[in-house]
């Protein structure tokens, strides 16, 4: 019970983003850090034998990635930007991923408890913002800023909650009728907040995810038709909000008409120059910021996880992360084929976030989702009925024989 409480608390508190209800905004060490550290410790106490004796391949790839980045930084040498050669926060994220992976594999039902807690955290934050802390919601150039956090990060975090609440309303994995009845209603203010953020990627990925959840579910065709009619009925209102929101409409128009990605394009080009000059080992994480400051005049993150890995860790680090990511992708696709799209959609959304957000390598929500996708149980898909012959045994038992 103590372990489950810690998992639920961690899932709840990471949904708050930069806001810490105890230590304030952007604390050096806050509730998320304390919760993550205690969670890793408790899970190690519970499952230390499993963690040591049965190490998952994905954990091995990540451990090698941490070592590879450390070696790259060591080769580069001195850094004058205040960054350490060893990325301790990444090490903690790998420990967090490993711990949650083991726990979720042992307790698959806790995956849904955890995601539900996370979603309730987002709903709670929206309620707090619209009551006690309304002054923390500011509009700048048509985009909603909450606690001064980048709207892209806020919208990505909220999108995950909206997707899961809609998923509950369709699949009801916990078999709780009351939660299922209210989940879709709770998702509406979250979707509206995502729209207000003006984040192009989050809006597009959220709409895509909702379409996938609806039309790839086992829901009866008559219900799909009814839901489609409801969506068609509310579409004019949503479109009106979309057009009048200004920022998101203008930014999407810019993306489709001009291919604009803001200042990221220039940063990506500079980061790729660093990679081209050091393709095998990269320059290390500390070295990356040194080199970026020389080229661009400021030490700025690549705002793209893949490009950042290439520049800081070279082909070796990129290859190790690719092996890790491949395992997640394969598991999510296999589960998707059994008509459960949740792992695939969660992975898709955090991947899109990592390709446009700075500091993604140590983004706690990304590693939280990675652990869920990796541990998510696969459904057993029965073979076609035509390929089976059921032979009754004595004693009332049955034997399945597969032909061909």
GILIN-V752756 format. One record per pair of residues at least 12 apart in sequence whose C-alpha atoms are under 6 Angstrom apart, sorted by sequence separation. I is the first residue (numbers start at 1). J is the second residue. D is the distance in Angstrom with one decimal. If there is no record, write none. Layout:
I/J/D + I/J/D
This chain:
73/85/5.3 + 168/180/5.8 + 332/344/4.7 + 389/401/5.5 + 388/401/5.8 + 169/183/5.8 + 388/402/5.0 + 169/184/5.8 + 387/402/5.8 + 70/86/5.3 + 350/366/5.8 + 387/403/5.7 + 165/183/5.0 + 166/184/5.3 + 165/184/6.0 + 165/187/5.9 + 288/312/5.5 + 10/35/5.6 + 162/187/4.9 + 285/312/5.0 + 284/312/4.3 + 282/311/5.2 + 283/312/5.0 + 284/313/5.6 + 282/312/4.7 + 343/373/5.1 + 282/313/4.3 + 281/313/5.2 + 282/314/4.0 + 281/314/4.4 + 268/302/5.9 + 280/314/4.7 + 267/302/5.9 + 275/310/5.8 + 279/314/5.0 + 280/315/5.1 + 275/311/4.2 + 274/311/5.6 + 155/194/4.8 + 271/311/5.9 + 119/161/4.5 + 335/378/5.6 + 151/197/5.3 + 156/202/5.7 + 328/374/5.3 + 152/199/5.4 + 198/247/5.4 + 305/354/5.5 + 198/248/4.1 + 304/354/6.0 + 305/355/5.6 + 304/355/4.1 + 144/196/5.6 + 200/252/5.8 + 304/356/5.1 + 144/197/4.6 + 303/356/5.0 + 143/197/5.0 + 303/357/4.4 + 143/198/5.2 + 303/358/4.0 + 40/96/5.9 + 43/99/6.0 + 301/358/5.4 + 40/99/5.8 + 11/114/5.7 + 15/118/5.8 + 12/117/5.1 + 142/247/4.8 + 8/114/5.4 + 11/117/5.9 + 12/118/4.4 + 15/121/5.6 + 11/118/4.8 + 15/122/5.6 + 8/117/5.8 + 12/121/4.8 + 83/286/5.4 + 76/283/5.5 + 79/286/5.9 + 72/281/5.5 + 72/283/5.7 + 73/284/3.7 + 72/284/4.5 + 69/284/5.7 + 69/313/5.3 + 65/317/5.6 + 65/320/5.9 + 61/320/5.7 + 61/324/5.8 + 58/324/5.1 + 97/367/5.8 + 101/371/4.9 + 105/375/5.1 + 100/371/6.0 + 104/375/5.8 + 90/362/5.4 + 97/371/5.3 + 101/375/5.6
